[in-house]
C-alpha cells in the first residue's frame, strides 16, 4: 500500500507534546527526536515504523519510541494522534527499545488530558506524566509488532504475503519463490524473528485487518481479505491479539 505525503495533518504542538489530526493515508517522513515519546490514537489507527519492524497502534494501545530512534508514522482512517514527550528521568523507566503497551482507562485519560485544550502548570503536568509511566510499567508489552526480516529469503516471503495477505500457500509452497526449502525458512523465522511462520503470518494479517477496519470495511469483508474463510476464526484470532472484537474495535474507532 503506497504511502502518501500529500496529505498533511492539522497540528498543534508544544514542548511537552501535541496533537496531529491526520487524514486517511497521511504519512510523516522518517524522523528522530532528542527525547523519547509516546503516541496514542484517540481516533483511527496508527502504524509506527522503526528498524525493529512495524507496530500497529489502535485505540487500546500506546506506542513508545526512545530518544534518537528513527521512526515514521502513518495514519489509517481519520486519525487523532496524541504525542507526549518524556523527560530522561521518566524515559529510563520504560524499555530502551520501541514498544507497544495496552492503554488502561487511566492511561488513556492521562494522555488525553496532557494533550487536550486545558493547560496544566509544570508541576501538574509532571505528576500526570509520572502517573502515565506508572500505568505503562504495569502493562505488558503487546504482540502487535511485525518484525522486519533481514534475510533475503524471508524478505521474499514477506513481500509476497504483504501484497496479498489472503494467500494461503503453505510454507513449502512459498519456498521455491524464496530460494529455500520449508525447513530452512521455518528455522529462519524462529531464529531471526522469534516466532513461527504461522505466528508471523497471523500478525501480518491482523495488521492488515486493522488497516481495513480503519478504512471502514466490515468484519466479513476484512476476514476474507485477510485469508480467513470463516469470519468466526478471524474474530477469535483478532480478539486474541488486539484484546477486543473487530466489531467493537471498529465501533470505537
N, C-alpha and C positions, 0 to 999 in steps of 0.2 A: 504494500500500500504506500504510494509515494507521499512524501512529506511536502506540505505547502508552507512557504514562508511569506505568502502574500497576505495572509490573514493575521493582522496584528492584534494584540489584546488591548483592552482598556485597562490601564494600570493605575494603581495608587500605591506608591512605595515610600517608606520612611526608614530610618536607620535600623530599626529592630525587626522589620518585616514588611508585609504588604499584601496586595491583592492583585491578581491578574484575572480579568474576565475574558476567557478565550472563546472565539467562535469555533465551530466544529472544524477539525483538521488543523487548527493553529499550532505552530511549532516554533520553538526557540532554537537558535544555533547553539553549538557546544560552548560551554562557559564553565568557569570555576570561581569560587569565592574565597576570600580570606577567612571567613567564618563558616562553620557548618550550619546547615539549615534544615528545617522540617517543612514538608509540603503536604497539604491536605486538600482534597477536592470536596468542597462543600456541595457542589453540584457537578454532575458529569463524571468522567473518568480520565485520569492522567496516566501516561506512560513515562517512566523515568529511565533514560538510557545512560549507563556507565560502562566502564571497561569490564565490569563483572557480569554484565548482561542487562536485560530489560526487566524492570519491575512495573507491574500494573497496580495502580493506586485507585481503587474505588472508594466510595464514601465511608466505608468502615475500616479504612487503613490510613496510616500516616507513614510517609517515606522520609528517611533520614539520609542526607548526603554530607559527608565530612568535609571539613575545610580543605581546599586545594584539589578536590576530586572533580575531574572534568565530567560534565553531565549535560544532558539536554532533555527538554520536556516536550511532550506532545499532548494535545487535548483531543478527546474523543467525545463528540457531542458538545453542547454548550457547557463550558466548564468554568466553575468559580474556584480558582486556585488560590489558596492561602499560603503564605510563607512566613515562617518565624525563624529568625537567626538566633543562634545560641552563643553566649559568651564562652570562652575557653573553659571557665570553671565548671560549666554545666556540660559542655561538649565532651569532656573527658569521662563523664558518667555513662555515656551511651557508646555503642560499638565504634571502633575505628574504621569501619568499612560501611558501605551503603547497606541500608537495611529497611525492611518494611515491618511495621508493627500493627497489631489490632488497635483501633481507636476506641477506647472506652467512652461511655457517655460523658464522663467528666473531662477527658482529654479533648473531645470534640468541642465542648462548651468553652474550654480554656482557649483552644485555638481560635474559635470564632470571636471570643472576647478580645484576644490580643490583636486581632486583625479587623475588628469592627470599627464603627464610627466613633464609639466612645473613647476618649483619651484618658489613659491612666498615667499617674506620675511614675517616676523611675522606680521608686521602691515597690509600688503595687505591681508594676509590670514584672519586676524581678521575682516577686513572690509567685505570680501566676506562671512564669516560666519554670520555676522550681517545681511547682505542682505538676506541670505538664511532663517534665522529665521524670518525676517520681512515678507518674502513671505509665510512662513508656518503659521504665525499668521493670515494672511489674508485669508488663505484657510480653508474651512470647513473640519472637520473630515469626513471621508468617511465610508460608511457601508460595509466594506469588512472584518470585523472581525466576525468570527464564535465563539460565546461564548461557553465555556466548561461547560456542565451541571454537577451539583453535585449530584442531587437526583438520586438514582439508577434506578428509573422508567424512568426518562428522558434519563439516560445513556444507558439503554437497547434500547430505540427507536433510539438514536443517533448511536449506534453501528450497528444496522440493516441497517439504511439508509446510513451510511458511507460505508458499504460493498457493497451496491447496490443502488446508488443514483437514478437509474431509477425506483425503487419500487414506484408505485403509490397507494399503500394501504392507505386508509384514516385513520385518527387518531383513529376512532372507531375500525378499524381492527387491528391496532397496539397495542391497549390496552391490550388484553389478554396476549400477549407475554411479556408485560412490567409489568403486575400485577396491572394495574389501568384502570379505565374507561376513556372514551374520555373527559368527563367534568373535571376530576381530572388532566389529562395530559394537557389539554388546560389551566387550571389555573396555573399549574406549569411552562409551557412555558412563560406565561405572567409574573408571579411573580418572577421567578428565572432568566430568560433570557431576559426579557424585550421585547419580541416580540411574535407574534402569531406563531402557528405551521407552517402555510403556509409561513410566512416570513422566519422562520428559515430554512425550507426545501429548499426554493428558494436560500438562502445564501449558504447552503451546496452544492447545485447543481452548482451554479456559481463558487464556489471554485473548484469543481471537473472539471468544464468546462475549467477553466484557466489552470489547470494542463494538461488536454488532448490537448488543443491548443498548449501549450508549447512543448508537445511531438510530435507535427507535424500533429495531426489529423485535418480533415477538419470540417467545420461548421455542415454539415448534420450528420456526424458520432457523433460528440460531442453532438448535440441536442438529438439524440436518446439515447446515453449512459447515458445522464443525466435526462431522463424521459420526454422529450418533443416529442410528436408525430408530431407536426408541427414546422419545423425549424423557421418559422417567429415568432412564440410565444417565442421561445428560444432567437432569436435575440433581440426582444423587451425587455425581462427580463434582458438579459446580458447588453444591452446598458443602461438600467435604473440604473443598479448598478455600472458598470465599467466606463461608460462615453464614450464608443466607441463601434462600432460593433465588433462581433467576427472576421470578415474578416479583418478589419483594425488592430485590436489588433494582429492577427496572422502575418500579413504582417510587422508590426512594431517590432515584437519580434525577 
